[in-house]
Amino acid sequence: MSMFETVPVGDVPENATILDVREDDEWVLGRAAGALHIPLGELPERLEELDPDTDYYVICRTGGRSMRAVGFMVDRGYSAINIAGGSGAWLESERPMEADGGAEPTVK
């Protein structure tokens, strides 16, 4: 079993590389501004798209999927940190968010 770090939204650096592992329908509604998107189910086949030398802060809706993604990544030599509370906590903390089509970002 992997040992990895989990941090609250407030501890995520402003210039952090954020990886969102939610599904496409969740992503379009609202996400951390500038985040990368690879749904959890696609992560094994798309892992090579990520730089093993980058620190990834991984986010989902509430923290469960991101925790699984971080464990998977860390086991393969990537630097990954779980964001506690997920996108819901991100939205509540009023950190920068964006949505497709210029809509008001939301998390569902």
C-alpha positions in Angstrom: 0.0 0.0 0.0 1.3 3.5 -0.9 2.1 6.2 1.5 1.4 9.6 0.2 0.6 13.1 1.2 -2.8 14.7 1.5 -3.1 18.5 1.8 -6.0 20.9 2.4 -6.9 23.3 -0.5 -5.3 26.2 1.4 -1.9 24.4 1.2 -1.9 24.0 -2.5 0.6 26.5 -4.0 -0.8 29.1 -6.4 1.5 27.8 -9.2 0.8 24.1 -8.6 0.2 21.7 -11.4 -3.3 20.3 -10.7 -4.5 17.1 -12.2 -8.3 16.6 -12.2 -9.3 12.9 -12.4 -13.1 13.5 -12.6 -15.2 12.4 -15.5 -15.8 14.7 -18.6 -19.3 15.7 -17.5 -18.0 16.9 -14.1 -15.0 18.7 -15.7 -17.0 20.9 -18.0 -19.1 22.2 -15.2 -16.2 23.6 -13.2 -12.6 22.9 -12.4 -9.5 24.5 -10.8 -8.2 27.2 -13.2 -5.5 25.8 -15.4 -5.9 22.2 -14.3 -5.0 19.2 -16.5 -7.7 16.6 -17.1 -7.2 12.8 -17.2 -10.2 10.8 -15.9 -9.3 8.2 -13.3 -10.3 5.3 -15.6 -7.9 6.6 -18.3 -4.9 7.3 -16.0 -3.2 3.9 -16.5 -3.1 4.3 -20.3 -2.3 8.0 -20.3 0.2 8.1 -17.5 3.0 8.6 -20.0 1.5 12.0 -20.8 2.6 13.2 -17.4 6.2 14.3 -16.4 7.6 12.1 -13.6 9.6 15.1 -12.4 6.6 17.3 -11.8 4.7 17.6 -8.5 1.1 16.9 -9.3 -1.7 18.0 -6.9 -4.5 15.6 -7.7 -8.2 16.5 -7.3 -11.6 14.9 -7.9 -15.0 15.8 -6.5 -14.6 14.9 -2.8 -11.2 13.1 -2.5 -11.8 9.4 -3.1 -10.8 9.1 -6.7 -7.9 11.5 -6.3 -6.6 9.3 -3.4 -6.7 6.3 -5.7 -5.0 8.2 -8.5 -2.3 9.5 -6.2 -1.6 5.9 -4.9 -1.4 4.6 -8.5 1.0 7.5 -9.5 3.3 7.2 -6.4 3.6 3.5 -6.9 5.0 4.2 -10.4 7.5 6.8 -9.3 5.5 10.0 -9.9 5.3 12.8 -7.4 1.6 13.2 -6.5 -0.2 14.9 -3.6 -3.9 14.4 -2.8 -6.1 17.5 -2.4 -8.4 16.9 0.6 -12.0 17.7 0.1 -11.7 17.8 -3.7 -13.3 20.3 -6.0 -16.1 21.0 -3.6 -13.5 22.3 -1.1 -11.8 24.2 -3.9 -15.0 26.0 -4.8 -15.8 26.8 -1.2 -12.4 28.2 -0.6 -13.0 30.6 -3.6 -9.8 29.5 -5.4 -9.8 30.3 -9.1 -12.1 28.1 -11.2 -13.3 28.0 -14.8 -16.0 26.2 -16.7 -16.6 25.4 -20.4 -18.4 28.1 -22.4 -17.7 30.8 -19.8 -20.4 29.5 -17.5 -20.3 30.1 -13.8 -18.2 27.2 -12.4 -20.0 24.6 -10.2 -19.2 21.2 -8.7 -21.7 18.3 -9.0 
